């Protein structure tokens, strides 16, 4: 369904299944970059 982790995490965040705190953990564990996190957060604000 998803081509990469960024798309999956963005979908989860958009659906309300992931929080901004969880996005920070994804960055900490190098699943997504800080820039990708900002794109996800910026797209929903």
N, C-alpha and C positions, 0 to 999 in steps of 0.2 A: 504494500500500500504506500509506503514511504520510500523515497529514493535515498534518503540519508537521515542522520540523527537530527539535524537542524529542522527539517520539515516535520519530523515526528514531534519534537519538543514544541515547535511553534503551534502545531495543531492542538496539542495537549493544553498549552497555555491559553489559546484562543477559546477552547471549550471550558476553561476554568478548572481543568484537572491538574494543572501545575501552577505553583505560585512563583513570585519573583524570588523568594528565598530558595526554592528548588532550582531555579535557573542559575543562581549563584553557585550551587553545588555542582551543577553540570559543568560550569566553567572551571571550578576548582579541580574537578576530576578530568578536565580536558576533553569532555565530550563535545562541547561547543566552545567557540572563542568568545571573549568579552564583547567583541564587535557584533557577533551574531546575537548575543543576549540583548544588546542595545537595540538591534533591529527588531527583535521580537517585542521588547517592551515598548518601543516607539510606535510600532504598528497598531497597538491597541489603545494608545492614549488619546 
